[in-house]
Protein backbone atom coordinates (compact mmCIF):
# COMPACT_ATOMS: atom_id res chain seq x y z
CA UNK A 1 0.00 0.00 0.00
CA UNK A 2 1.34 3.44 -0.96
CA UNK A 3 2.42 5.60 2.01
CA UNK A 4 0.88 8.98 1.10
CA UNK A 5 2.47 10.55 4.20
CA UNK A 6 5.82 10.29 2.42
CA UNK A 7 4.66 12.81 -0.20
CA UNK A 8 5.29 15.95 1.86
CA UNK A 9 5.81 19.32 0.19
CA UNK A 10 9.61 19.31 0.60
CA UNK A 11 9.93 15.86 -0.96
CA UNK A 12 7.64 16.79 -3.84
CA UNK A 13 9.74 19.89 -4.53
CA UNK A 14 12.91 17.78 -4.61
CA UNK A 15 11.20 15.26 -6.90
CA UNK A 16 10.04 18.09 -9.18
CA UNK A 17 13.56 19.54 -9.45
CA UNK A 18 15.03 16.15 -10.39
CA UNK A 19 12.27 15.61 -12.97
CA UNK A 20 12.76 19.04 -14.52
CA UNK A 21 16.57 18.96 -14.56
CA UNK A 22 16.90 15.25 -15.47
CA UNK A 23 19.82 14.94 -13.05
CA UNK A 24 20.33 14.23 -9.36
CA UNK A 25 23.49 16.34 -9.45
CA UNK A 26 21.81 19.37 -11.04
CA UNK A 27 18.85 19.15 -8.63
CA UNK A 28 21.24 18.92 -5.68
CA UNK A 29 23.01 22.11 -6.79
CA UNK A 30 19.69 23.97 -7.19
CA UNK A 31 18.50 22.82 -3.77
CA UNK A 32 21.80 23.33 -1.99
CA UNK A 33 22.12 19.65 -1.05
CA UNK A 34 24.60 16.90 -1.79
CA UNK A 35 24.02 14.52 -4.68
CA UNK A 36 23.99 11.56 -2.29
CA UNK A 37 21.33 13.20 -0.09
CA UNK A 38 19.10 13.75 -3.13
CA UNK A 39 19.62 10.16 -4.26
CA UNK A 40 18.63 8.84 -0.80
CA UNK A 41 15.45 10.91 -0.68
CA UNK A 42 14.44 9.83 -4.18
CA UNK A 43 15.04 6.21 -3.23
CA UNK A 44 12.84 6.63 -0.13
CA UNK A 45 10.13 8.23 -2.27
CA UNK A 46 10.28 5.34 -4.73
CA UNK A 47 9.84 2.85 -1.91
CA UNK A 48 6.78 4.79 -0.71
CA UNK A 49 5.43 4.95 -4.27
CA UNK A 50 5.80 1.20 -4.72
CA UNK A 51 8.29 1.22 -7.60
CA UNK A 52 10.86 3.17 -9.65
CA UNK A 53 10.03 6.76 -10.54
CA UNK A 54 13.18 7.41 -12.59
CA UNK A 55 15.02 5.40 -15.17
CA UNK A 56 18.76 5.71 -14.45
CA UNK A 57 20.65 6.55 -17.66
CA UNK A 58 24.38 6.81 -18.37
CA UNK A 59 24.00 10.58 -18.22
CA UNK A 60 21.15 11.65 -15.93
CA UNK A 61 17.69 10.22 -15.26
CA UNK A 62 14.31 10.03 -17.03
CA UNK A 63 10.82 9.67 -15.58
CA UNK A 64 9.23 6.24 -15.74
CA UNK A 65 5.49 6.04 -16.54
CA UNK A 66 4.80 5.94 -12.78
CA UNK A 67 7.15 8.89 -12.28
CA UNK A 68 5.38 10.89 -15.02
CA UNK A 69 2.00 10.20 -13.36
CA UNK A 70 3.30 11.30 -9.97
CA UNK A 71 4.96 14.37 -11.48
CA UNK A 72 1.63 15.60 -12.88
CA UNK A 73 0.11 15.45 -9.40
CA UNK A 74 3.21 16.92 -7.77
CA UNK A 75 3.21 19.88 -10.14
CA UNK A 76 -0.48 20.54 -9.40
CA UNK A 77 0.08 20.32 -5.63
CA UNK A 78 3.11 22.61 -5.72
CA UNK A 79 1.23 25.12 -7.87
CA UNK A 80 -1.68 25.14 -5.40
CA UNK A 81 0.71 25.63 -2.49
CA UNK A 82 2.41 28.51 -4.25
CA UNK A 83 -0.93 30.18 -4.99
CA UNK A 84 -2.03 29.58 -1.39
CA UNK A 85 1.11 31.31 -0.17
CA UNK A 86 0.48 34.26 -2.47
CA UNK A 87 -3.15 34.51 -1.35
CA UNK A 88 -2.19 34.38 2.33
CA UNK A 89 0.46 37.03 1.81
CA UNK A 90 -2.11 39.25 0.07
CA UNK A 91 -4.65 38.57 2.81
CA UNK A 92 -2.26 39.51 5.60
CA UNK A 93 -1.18 42.59 3.68
CA UNK A 94 -4.80 43.63 3.09
CA UNK A 95 -4.47 43.36 -0.72
CA UNK A 96 -6.56 40.23 -1.33
CA UNK A 97 -8.68 37.51 0.19
CA UNK A 98 -12.24 37.92 1.47
CA UNK A 99 -13.46 40.52 3.95
CA UNK A 100 -16.59 39.32 5.80
CA UNK A 101 -18.65 42.19 7.16
CA UNK A 102 -21.85 42.56 9.16
CA UNK A 103 -24.10 45.54 9.80
CA UNK A 104 -27.52 46.37 11.25
CA UNK A 105 -30.23 47.43 8.82
CA UNK A 106 -30.12 51.24 8.97
CA UNK A 107 -26.32 51.28 8.75
CA UNK A 108 -26.79 49.76 5.29
CA UNK A 109 -28.70 52.79 4.03
CA UNK A 110 -25.72 55.09 3.64
CA UNK A 111 -22.88 54.53 6.10
CA UNK A 112 -21.79 51.06 4.98
CA UNK A 113 -22.42 51.46 1.21
CA UNK A 114 -20.60 54.79 1.12
CA UNK A 115 -17.64 53.30 2.96
CA UNK A 116 -17.51 50.17 0.83
CA UNK A 117 -17.49 52.23 -2.36
CA UNK A 118 -14.24 53.86 -1.23
CA UNK A 119 -12.86 50.57 0.11
CA UNK A 120 -13.46 48.81 -3.23
CA UNK A 121 -11.54 51.57 -5.01
CA UNK A 122 -8.56 51.32 -2.67
CA UNK A 123 -8.55 47.53 -2.25
CA UNK A 124 -9.87 46.13 -5.55
CA UNK A 125 -8.32 42.71 -4.91
CA UNK A 126 -10.38 42.11 -1.75
CA UNK A 127 -13.66 40.23 -2.16
CA UNK A 128 -16.46 41.69 -0.01
CA UNK A 129 -19.21 39.73 1.72
CA UNK A 130 -21.91 41.35 3.82
CA UNK A 131 -24.58 40.02 6.18
CA UNK A 132 -27.31 42.07 7.82
CA UNK A 133 -28.58 41.37 11.31
CA UNK A 134 -29.20 42.50 14.86
CA UNK A 135 -26.23 43.56 16.97
CA UNK A 136 -26.44 40.50 19.24
CA UNK A 137 -26.28 38.12 16.27
CA UNK A 138 -23.48 40.06 14.60
CA UNK A 139 -21.38 39.94 17.76
CA UNK A 140 -21.97 36.20 18.05
CA UNK A 141 -20.68 35.73 14.49
CA UNK A 142 -17.71 38.00 15.19
CA UNK A 143 -16.74 36.01 18.30
CA UNK A 144 -17.15 32.75 16.37
CA UNK A 145 -14.74 33.95 13.67
CA UNK A 146 -17.46 34.13 11.00
CA UNK A 147 -17.07 37.92 10.56
CA UNK A 148 -13.98 40.11 10.25
CA UNK A 149 -15.73 43.36 11.26
CA UNK A 150 -19.23 44.55 12.08
CA UNK A 151 -21.15 47.81 12.43
CA UNK A 152 -23.27 47.56 15.59
CA UNK A 153 -25.23 49.75 18.00
CA UNK A 154 -26.28 49.78 21.64
CA UNK A 155 -29.97 49.71 20.62
CA UNK A 156 -32.29 48.61 22.14
CA UNK A 157 -30.81 47.36 25.41
CA UNK A 158 -27.11 48.28 25.32
CA UNK A 159 -24.21 46.14 24.27
CA UNK A 160 -24.03 42.62 25.70
CA UNK A 161 -21.85 42.07 28.74
CA UNK A 162 -19.90 39.29 27.00
CA UNK A 163 -16.58 40.06 25.35
CA UNK A 164 -17.16 42.27 22.32
CA UNK A 165 -13.57 42.39 21.09
CA UNK A 166 -12.35 45.82 19.99
CA UNK A 167 -14.94 48.60 19.72
CA UNK A 168 -14.39 51.81 17.74
CA UNK A 169 -17.00 54.55 18.44
CA UNK A 170 -18.39 55.98 15.21
CA UNK A 171 -21.29 58.28 16.06
CA UNK A 172 -24.35 59.03 18.13
CA UNK A 173 -27.44 58.42 16.01
CA UNK A 174 -30.22 60.80 16.98
CA UNK A 175 -33.91 60.32 16.26
CA UNK A 176 -35.90 62.36 13.78
CA UNK A 177 -39.67 62.41 13.47
CA UNK A 178 -41.19 61.62 10.08
CA UNK A 179 -44.38 63.54 9.28
CA UNK A 180 -46.64 63.69 6.23
CA UNK A 181 -45.85 66.76 4.15
CA UNK A 182 -49.19 68.40 5.08
CA UNK A 183 -48.88 67.78 8.82
CA UNK A 184 -49.65 70.71 11.15
CA UNK A 185 -46.04 70.58 12.50
CA UNK A 186 -44.26 70.02 9.18
CA UNK A 187 -43.16 73.65 8.92
CA UNK A 188 -41.52 73.70 12.37
CA UNK A 189 -37.72 73.72 12.66
CA UNK A 190 -37.93 71.16 15.46
CA UNK A 191 -40.77 69.25 17.07
CA UNK A 192 -41.53 68.76 20.75
CA UNK A 193 -42.51 65.14 21.18
CA UNK A 194 -45.24 66.16 23.63
CA UNK A 195 -47.01 67.92 20.75
CA UNK A 196 -47.40 64.48 19.14
CA UNK A 197 -48.89 62.77 22.19
CA UNK A 198 -52.28 62.40 20.48
CA UNK A 199 -50.89 61.07 17.19
CA UNK A 200 -51.10 57.50 15.94
CA UNK A 201 -47.63 55.95 15.74
CA UNK A 202 -46.47 53.55 13.05
CA UNK A 203 -44.13 50.95 14.50
CA UNK A 204 -42.15 48.00 13.15
CA UNK A 205 -41.17 46.16 16.34
CA UNK A 206 -43.42 43.51 17.90
CA UNK A 207 -45.52 44.63 20.84
CA UNK A 208 -43.70 44.49 24.17
CA UNK A 209 -40.23 44.86 22.68
CA UNK A 210 -38.26 47.87 23.99
CA UNK A 211 -37.85 50.57 21.37
CA UNK A 212 -36.42 54.06 21.10
CA UNK A 213 -39.98 55.28 20.50
CA UNK A 214 -41.19 53.94 23.85
CA UNK A 215 -38.13 55.37 25.60
CA UNK A 216 -38.55 58.78 23.94
CA UNK A 217 -42.27 59.02 24.70
CA UNK A 218 -41.77 57.87 28.27
CA UNK A 219 -39.17 60.63 28.75
CA UNK A 220 -41.71 63.10 27.36
CA UNK A 221 -44.35 61.91 29.83
CA UNK A 222 -46.78 59.90 27.71
CA UNK A 223 -47.30 56.48 26.18
CA UNK A 224 -47.54 56.45 22.38
CA UNK A 225 -50.87 55.51 20.89
CA UNK A 226 -50.25 52.38 18.87
CA UNK A 227 -51.30 52.13 15.27
CA UNK A 228 -50.40 49.90 12.38
CA UNK A 229 -47.35 47.66 12.61
CA UNK A 230 -45.25 46.60 9.66
CA UNK A 231 -42.50 43.98 9.47
CA UNK A 232 -39.81 46.19 7.93
CA UNK A 233 -38.81 49.62 9.18
CA UNK A 234 -38.78 51.04 5.61
CA UNK A 235 -42.44 50.03 5.25
CA UNK A 236 -43.36 52.62 7.87
CA UNK A 237 -42.72 55.41 5.40
CA UNK A 238 -45.61 54.46 3.13
CA UNK A 239 -48.07 54.52 5.99
CA UNK A 240 -46.84 57.91 7.17
CA UNK A 241 -47.02 59.32 3.63
CA UNK A 242 -50.63 58.10 3.45
CA UNK A 243 -51.45 60.13 6.56
CA UNK A 244 -52.09 57.09 8.73
CA UNK A 245 -49.68 58.13 11.46
CA UNK A 246 -46.20 59.41 12.30
CA UNK A 247 -42.99 57.58 13.14
CA UNK A 248 -39.45 58.03 14.38
CA UNK A 249 -36.51 57.56 12.02
CA UNK A 250 -32.83 57.14 12.98
CA UNK A 251 -30.70 59.83 11.39
CA UNK A 252 -28.66 57.06 9.71
CA UNK A 253 -31.73 56.19 7.64
CA UNK A 254 -32.61 59.74 6.64
CA UNK A 255 -31.45 59.31 3.05
CA UNK A 256 -33.93 56.45 2.55
CA UNK A 257 -36.95 58.58 3.40
CA UNK A 258 -39.00 59.12 0.22
CA UNK A 259 -40.49 62.32 -1.12
CA UNK A 260 -43.78 63.21 0.51
CA UNK A 261 -42.40 62.96 4.05
CA UNK A 262 -40.85 65.67 6.18
CA UNK A 263 -38.10 64.91 8.71
CA UNK A 264 -37.75 67.13 11.75
CA UNK A 265 -35.37 66.89 14.73
CA UNK A 266 -36.85 66.47 18.18
CA UNK A 267 -36.64 69.37 20.58
CA UNK A 268 -35.07 68.67 23.98
CA UNK A 269 -33.30 65.56 25.22
CA UNK A 270 -34.20 63.01 22.56
CA UNK A 271 -32.81 59.48 23.02
CA UNK A 272 -29.82 58.49 20.90
CA UNK A 273 -28.19 55.20 20.08
CA UNK A 274 -24.43 54.82 19.85
CA UNK A 275 -22.93 53.22 16.77
CA UNK A 276 -19.65 51.30 16.82
CA UNK A 277 -17.38 49.30 14.59
CA UNK A 278 -16.54 45.96 16.20
CA UNK A 279 -13.34 44.04 15.46
CA UNK A 280 -11.77 40.83 16.77
CA UNK A 281 -8.71 41.21 19.00
CA UNK A 282 -6.37 40.38 16.09
CA UNK A 283 -8.06 41.99 13.06
CA UNK A 284 -7.05 41.59 9.44
CA UNK A 285 -5.41 44.61 7.79
CA UNK A 286 -8.38 44.86 5.40
CA UNK A 287 -10.77 45.03 8.37
CA UNK A 288 -8.70 47.81 9.92
CA UNK A 289 -8.80 49.68 6.61
CA UNK A 290 -12.59 49.30 6.45
CA UNK A 291 -12.99 50.73 9.95
CA UNK A 292 -10.61 53.59 9.20
CA UNK A 293 -12.73 54.44 6.15
CA UNK A 294 -15.88 54.24 8.29
CA UNK A 295 -14.36 56.85 10.56
CA UNK A 296 -13.43 59.03 7.58
CA UNK A 297 -16.95 58.71 6.16
CA UNK A 298 -18.41 59.78 9.49
CA UNK A 299 -16.08 62.75 9.69
CA UNK A 300 -17.23 63.87 6.23
CA UNK A 301 -20.97 63.35 6.79
CA UNK A 302 -21.63 64.17 10.46
CA UNK A 303 -22.22 67.83 9.75
CA UNK A 304 -24.22 67.25 6.57
CA UNK A 305 -27.92 68.14 6.71
CA UNK A 306 -30.32 65.24 7.29
N, C-alpha and C positions, 0 to 999 in steps of 0.2 A: 504494500500500500504506500502511495506517495506521501511523504512528510511535507505537507504544505507549510509548516512552521519554518522550514529551512529557507523558504523564499522571502526573506526579509528584504527591505529596500536596499540596504548596503550590498547584499549579495547580488540582487538583480542589477544594480548599477555596474558592479564588476563584470557580471556576465554580459551586459550590454556593451561595455567597452571592448571586451575580448571579441564579441561578435562583429562589432563595427571595424575594429582594427585588423582582425584576422591573425592576431599574434598575442601570445601571453606576455612576451617581452614588451611590446609596444603598449599594451594595456597597463602593465606594471609601471612603466615610466609615466603614463598619464595620471595614474592614481597615486603615484609616490610610494609604491610598494616594491618588494623584491619579486623577481620572476617566480621563485619557488613558492612564495606566499600565495601568489595568484593561482599557480598550478594546484596547490593544495585546496584552495577554496573552490575551484572549479571541480575538482575531483569529489569533494564533499557534496557539491550541488548535484553532480551526476548520480551519486549514490541515492540522494533523496529523490531524484527524478526517476529512478528505476532503470537507467541506462545511459549510454554515451550521448552527450550533447554536441561534442565537437569531433570531427575526424582529424586526427593528427597527421599532418603532411610533412614532407621534408623541409619545407619552408613555411611555417605558420600553421594555422588551423582553419577548418571550414565547418560550418554548422551541419549537423546531421538533420534528417527530417524531424526528429524529436526536438532537436535544438532550435530549428526554424519555427516550430510550433510554439515552443516556450518563449522564443524571442518576440513573437508578435504580442503575446500577452504581457511580457516584461516591458516592452516599449509603451503599451497602453497604460500600464500601471504607473510607470515613471512619468509619463506625460500628465496623468491625473494628479500625481503628487506635486509635480512642478506647478500646475495650475492652481492646486489647493494652496500651495505656499504663496503664490502671487495674490490670490484672493484674500488670504489671511493678512498679508502685509498691507493690502489696500484697505481692508476692514479696520485694522488697528491704526492706520494712518488717516482714516475718515474719508478715503477716496473711493471706496467701493463697498460691496456687500449690501445687506438689507437693513434698513432702519425701521423698527417696529414701533409705531406710535399709537397712543390712545388719547382721547379727549372727550369731554362731556359735550352735550348737544349744542349749546349756544356758543361754545368756543369754536365750533366748526362753521359758524356763520361768516366770520371775518378774520379773527385772530389767527387761527391755524391755517386756513387757506392762504392768507397773505404772507405768512411766514414761510410756508412750504414753497410758494412761488419763488421766493428769493433763495431758499435752500437748494431747490432744483437747479437754479442757474449757477450757483457756486459749487455744487457737488453733483454734477450730472451723472457720475458713475454709481451713485448710491440709489438702490431701489427702495421706494417708499411704500410702506403698508400702514394702514390706519384702521383702528377700530373705535367705535363710539360706544360710550357706556357711562354708567354712574360712577362717581368717584370711588366708592367702596370696591366695585368690581375692577376698576382700572388699577387700583393699588394692589389688589390680590394678584392680578396678572403681572404687575411689575415685580412684586416680591417673588413670584414663581419663576421669573426669568422669561416670561412670554412677551414682555414689552421692554423697550430700551429707554423710553421716556413717556411721560403722560402729562396732559394739562388737566388739572383737577381744581376743585373748590371746596370750601368748608360748608357748603350748603347741602342739606338743610340742618344738619345736627353737628357740625364741626368735623374736623378730621379724626379718623379713628385713632385710638390710643396705641395700637400696635405700631411697630417700626415702619416708618414711611420712607426710609432711605434719605436722600438729599432733597430738600425743598428749596425752591428759588421763588420768592414772592414776585408776582408779576403786576398785580393791580388790585384795587378795590372796585368791585362792580356794583354800581348803584342801581336803584330801581327807578324806572320811568313809568308813568301812567299812560296807557294808550286809550284815546278817546275817539269817537266818531268825529268827522270833520265838522259837523254841525252842532256839536255838544255845547252847552251853555258855558263851559269852562275852557273851551278850545283856544280862545284868544288870550288866556292868561299866560304870563311868563312862567309861572310855577303854580302848582296846585296843592292846596292843603288837603290832606287825605280825609280830614273830618268833613270837608264839603262834599265828599263822595259817600258818606255813610249810608245814604238812602238808595244808592245805585245797586243794580244787579251786577254781580261779578262773574266773569267767565274764567273758569279754572280748568287746569289739565290734570292735576294730581287727584288721586282717589280720596274720597272723604276720610277724614281722620289722620291723614298724613301731614306732618308739619310742613308749612310752606312759608316763604317770605311774605306772602300776602297776609296770612294769619298773624304773623309776627308784627307786620307793619300796622295792621288795623288794631291789634291789641294795644300797641304803643300809642295809637291815636285815640283809644278809649271806646272802641266799638267792635262788634263782630260783623264781618262782611256778610251781606245777604247773598246766599248761594244762588247760582243760576245754572246755566247749561255747563256740562263738563265734556271736554273732548280729549281724545287719547294723546294727541300730539300738541306741543305748545304752539307750533306755528298755526294750527287750526283755530286757535283763539282769535286770530286777526280777522277772519271772515265773519265771525259772529259779532265782533265789535263794529266792524264796518257796516254791518246790517242794522246797527242800532239796538242790538239785543243785550248789550251790557258794556262794561269797561273791564280792563285787565291791567295787570302790571307786567312790564317787560324789562328784563335785564339790559343794561346799556350795551353789553356785548352783542345783543341780538338786534340792535336798533336798525342796522342796515337791511335787515330782512323784513322790516315792517312795510307793507305795501301802501301805495297811494290810497287816499281816502281815510287814512288814520292820522291822528295828530299825537305826537309824543311830547309830554311835558314833564319836567323834573318835579319831584315832590318837595314841598316846602318843609323845613324843619329837619329833625333827626330821622331820616329815612333809613331803614335797615340796608346793610350792604353785605355782599359775600366777598370773600377774599379768594383770589385766583392764584394758583401756584403752578410751577413746572416741577414735576417729581422725577427724580433720577435714582438709579441704583447707586450703591456706595462706590462701585468701580465702573463708571459709565464709559461707553464707547466715545471716541472723538467725534463721530458724526452726531451723537446725541447731545454732546456739549455744544456743538456748533448750532444745532437746532434751537437749544435753549437760549444761546446767545442772540440768535436772530429773533426769538420771541421777545426778548428784552428790548432789542432795537426797535421792533415793530411797535411795542407798547410806548416807547419813548417818542416815536413819531406820531402816534395816533391818540395819545391820552388827552391832548388839548384840542383835538378836532371836535367840531360840533356834532352832536348826536344825530 
